Amino acid sequence: MNRTITSIGNNGDAELVVQGMSASMAAIVLKTQQRIPPGSQSEISLELDTATLNGPVQASVIIQTNDPASPELTIDVKGNVESQIEMTPRPAIFVTAFRWQIDEKEGGIVLTNKGKTAIKSINVKTSETNFTPKLTPLEEGQRYQLTVKLNPGAPAEKTVGLLTIYADEERIEIPVYTFLKERVYLNPPSVEFGWIDLKELETNPAVVDYMKHSVFLYQHQGKDFQIQIESPEFLRVERTPPQGAGAVIDIPRQGQTSVFELIVSPIKEKLKKGTIETSIRVTTNDPDFPVVMIPVQGEVN
């Protein structure tokens, strides 16, 4: 957390009231005295949470007051955030595994001290339950290996979690992207239509073409993967291949995989106003995963 001080003065003959303050960056926390007597000044404290920042910083702070001549004051905030820690190859961790590969698969980065003095204290913490981090010294005080493994009880899904590095007085947050897969899995795991405007569909029916969502259904090492689809009446689901078993492809570092592409789109004439919260049911011939549900969400107005 980096803190700086500026001030606001009241040169008038009436009390100046600070009615509100806002910043263009969520990382900025603002504090000041709400009421400033005539002829007085008040400090404005700007605290910048640098945990997720690196490099140039540019933001604006707007202060609303009861002064009719200057109801809004703007403060430009500029600076540069330099971390003591360099993260290679990137400030993020990625790990993907099938459930039976959890023990052997991990993602990681190397932390290198760019400071002039050795790191005295370093550790990592997370509140996430899908993965477990581990910090291993490569050169005490200078270089560390940070790795992440998926937890055996984690749900089979894609997630984005946060991991926090504490190095002496510095705090750094980095994202952790995980994808735990079963033998049969979806990518993406759901269909999100967002906001659907019925009036727009009436005037421009071609908009439906832009609402199509592709969902891929995979079977690891599949050869004769068969499916049947049941969907709500207001959804159209097109499958590729259109008949028979799924296409067999070779995925790098995964091997032979059977796959269907399911293209989901709304049927304009059958849409009704309200919230869409339903699912598409896919029945398969896989003995361990006989049913796969695809959640579908949206809002029709």
GIHU-V814989 format. One record per residue. N is the residue number from 1. SS is DSSP state (H for helix, E for strand, L for the rest). PHI is phi in degrees with one decimal (* if undefined). PSI is psi as a letter, one per 40 degrees, with the letter a starting at -180 (999 if undefined). Layout:
<<N:SS:PHI:PSI> <N:SS:PHI:PSI>>
//
This chain:
<<1:L:*:h> <2:E:-109.7:h> <3:E:-122.3:h> <4:E:-136.1:i> <5:E:-124.2:h> <6:E:-132.3:a> <7:E:-143.8:i> <8:E:-127.8:h> <9:E:-113.6:i> <10:L:-113.2:h> <11:L:-94.4:e> <12:L:-88.5:a> <13:L:-108.2:e> <14:L:-129.4:i> <15:L:-63.5:h> <16:E:-96.4:h> <17:E:-110.5:h> <18:E:-83.6:h> <19:E:-89.8:e> <20:E:179.1:i> <21:E:-140.6:i> <22:E:-144.9:i> <23:E:-127.7:i> <24:L:-77.6:e> <25:L:-121.9:h> <26:L:-66.5:d> <27:L:-75.5:e> <28:E:-96.0:h> <29:E:-112.7:h> <30:E:-113.3:i> <31:E:-142.2:h> <32:E:-162.2:i> <33:L:-73.0:h> <34:L:-75.2:d> <35:E:-117.3:h> <36:E:-119.9:h> <37:L:-64.9:i> <38:L:-57.2:h> <39:L:75.7:e> <40:L:-113.9:i> <41:E:-127.7:i> <42:E:-134.0:h> <43:E:-72.0:i> <44:E:-113.0:h> <45:E:-94.5:h> <46:E:-115.1:h> <47:E:-108.5:h> <48:E:-109.4:h> <49:L:-79.2:h> <50:L:-90.1:e> <51:L:-58.8:d> <52:L:-109.7:e> <53:L:-113.4:i> <54:L:-158.9:h> <55:E:95.8:a> <56:E:-62.6:i> <57:E:-125.6:h> <58:E:-140.7:h> <59:E:-151.8:i> <60:E:-129.1:i> <61:E:-117.5:h> <62:E:-113.8:h> <63:E:-115.2:h> <64:E:-96.6:h> <65:E:-130.7:i> <66:L:-91.1:e> <67:L:-77.8:h> <68:L:-64.1:d> <69:L:-79.2:d> <70:L:-139.4:g> <71:L:-68.3:d> <72:E:-132.7:h> <73:E:-117.7:i> <74:E:-117.7:h> <75:E:-116.7:h> <76:E:-86.7:h> <77:E:-113.8:h> <78:E:-133.9:i> <79:E:-177.9:a> <80:E:-143.0:h> <81:E:-98.7:h> <82:L:-117.4:h> <83:L:-91.8:i> <84:L:-71.2:d> <85:E:-106.6:h> <86:E:-100.8:h> <87:E:-113.4:h> <88:E:-126.5:i> <89:L:-81.0:e> <90:L:-161.3:i> <91:L:-83.0:f> <92:E:-163.9:i> <93:E:-123.0:h> <94:E:-123.8:h> <95:E:-146.2:h> <96:E:-128.2:h> <97:E:-159.9:i> <98:E:-75.7:i> <99:H:-58.6:d> <100:H:-78.3:e> <101:H:-103.1:e> <102:L:-54.2:d> <103:L:-68.7:d> <104:L:-102.9:e> <105:L:-102.2:h> <106:L:-153.3:i> <107:E:-119.1:i> <108:E:-167.7:i> <109:E:-140.6:i> <110:E:-108.5:h> <111:E:-102.4:h> <112:E:-121.1:h> <113:E:-77.4:h> <114:L:-95.4:e> <115:L:-76.0:i> <116:L:-82.1:d> <117:L:-114.9:i> <118:L:-67.6:i> <119:L:-70.7:h> <120:L:-88.0:d> <121:L:-141.0:h> <122:E:-147.3:h> <123:E:-157.8:i> <124:E:-128.6:i> <125:E:-141.5:i> <126:L:-153.2:i> <127:L:-99.0:e> <128:L:-72.1:i> <129:L:-108.8:e> <130:L:-83.2:e> <131:E:-145.8:i> <132:E:-128.1:h> <133:E:-89.1:i> <134:E:-143.2:h> <135:E:-112.5:h> <136:E:-121.7:h> <137:E:-68.3:h> <138:E:-99.6:d> <139:E:-150.1:h> <140:L:-51.5:h> <141:L:84.8:e> <142:L:-128.6:d> <143:E:-135.8:h> <144:E:-140.6:i> <145:E:-99.8:h> <146:E:-109.4:h> <147:E:-121.6:i> <148:E:-133.3:h> <149:E:-121.8:i> <150:E:-73.7:i> <151:L:-86.7:h> <152:L:-56.7:d> <153:L:-88.5:e> <154:L:-69.1:i> <155:L:-68.6:i> <156:L:-77.7:h> <157:L:-169.7:i> <158:E:-89.7:h> <159:E:-139.6:i> <160:E:-126.5:h> <161:E:-116.5:i> <162:E:-119.1:i> <163:E:-129.4:h> <164:E:-111.6:h> <165:E:-103.7:h> <166:E:-110.9:h> <167:E:-121.1:h> <168:L:53.1:b> <169:L:-95.6:e> <170:E:-95.2:i> <171:E:-123.1:h> <172:E:-128.1:h> <173:E:-105.4:h> <174:E:-129.4:i> <175:E:-79.9:i> <176:E:-123.1:h> <177:E:-99.7:h> <178:E:-121.9:i> <179:E:-144.8:h> <180:E:-99.5:h> <181:E:-119.0:i> <182:L:-91.1:a> <183:L:-62.1:d> <184:E:-109.7:h> <185:E:-149.1:i> <186:E:-110.1:i> <187:E:-152.9:h> <188:L:-70.6:i> <189:L:-80.5:e> <190:E:-155.5:i> <191:E:-115.8:h> <192:E:-118.3:h> <193:E:-80.0:d> <194:E:71.7:b> <195:E:-93.9:h> <196:E:-113.7:h> <197:L:-99.5:h> <198:H:-63.5:d> <199:H:-63.9:d> <200:H:-65.8:d> <201:H:-66.2:d> <202:H:-66.4:d> <203:H:-80.5:d> <204:L:-141.6:g> <205:H:-58.5:d> <206:H:-65.8:e> <207:H:-60.1:d> <208:H:-56.7:d> <209:H:-61.4:d> <210:H:-84.7:e> <211:H:-96.8:e> <212:L:-69.0:h> <213:E:-120.5:h> <214:E:-97.0:h> <215:E:-123.7:h> <216:E:-104.1:h> <217:E:-109.7:h> <218:E:-114.2:i> <219:E:-128.4:h> <220:E:-63.2:h> <221:L:59.2:f> <222:L:-76.1:i> <223:L:-125.5:d> <224:L:-132.7:f> <225:L:-79.9:h> <226:L:-116.6:i> <227:E:-140.5:i> <228:E:-132.2:i> <229:E:-118.9:h> <230:E:-122.7:h> <231:L:-132.3:i> <232:L:-58.2:i> <233:L:-66.3:e> <234:L:-92.5:e> <235:E:-118.3:i> <236:E:-108.3:h> <237:E:-122.3:h> <238:E:-102.8:h> <239:E:-114.3:i> <240:E:-132.5:h> <241:L:-63.2:i> <242:L:-69.9:d> <243:L:-141.2:i> <244:L:75.7:a> <245:L:-77.9:i> <246:L:-67.7:i> <247:E:-68.8:i> <248:E:-102.2:h> <249:E:-127.5:i> <250:E:-109.9:h> <251:E:-95.0:h> <252:L:-53.3:h> <253:L:63.5:e> <254:L:-128.9:d> <255:E:95.1:a> <256:E:-61.9:h> <257:E:-143.8:h> <258:E:-93.1:h> <259:E:-143.3:i> <260:E:-118.1:i> <261:E:-101.9:h> <262:E:-110.3:h> <263:E:-101.6:h> <264:E:-107.3:h> <265:E:-145.2:i> <266:E:-78.4:i> <267:L:-95.6:h> <268:H:-53.0:d> <269:H:-68.1:e> <270:H:-108.3:e> <271:L:-76.8:i> <272:L:-127.6:i> <273:L:-61.6:i> <274:E:135.3:a> <275:E:-85.3:h> <276:E:-94.0:h> <277:E:-147.5:g> <278:E:-143.8:a> <279:E:-156.4:i> <280:E:-103.5:h> <281:E:-99.2:h> <282:E:-116.1:h> <283:E:-94.4:h> <284:E:-121.4:i> <285:L:-97.1:e> <286:L:-80.6:h> <287:L:-64.9:d> <288:L:-90.1:d> <289:L:-133.3:g> <290:L:-70.2:d> <291:E:-135.0:h> <292:E:-123.4:h> <293:E:-104.2:h> <294:E:-110.5:h> <295:E:-64.6:i> <296:E:-129.7:h> <297:E:-135.4:i> <298:E:171.4:a> <299:E:-140.1:h> <300:E:-104.6:h> <301:L:-128.6:999>>
//
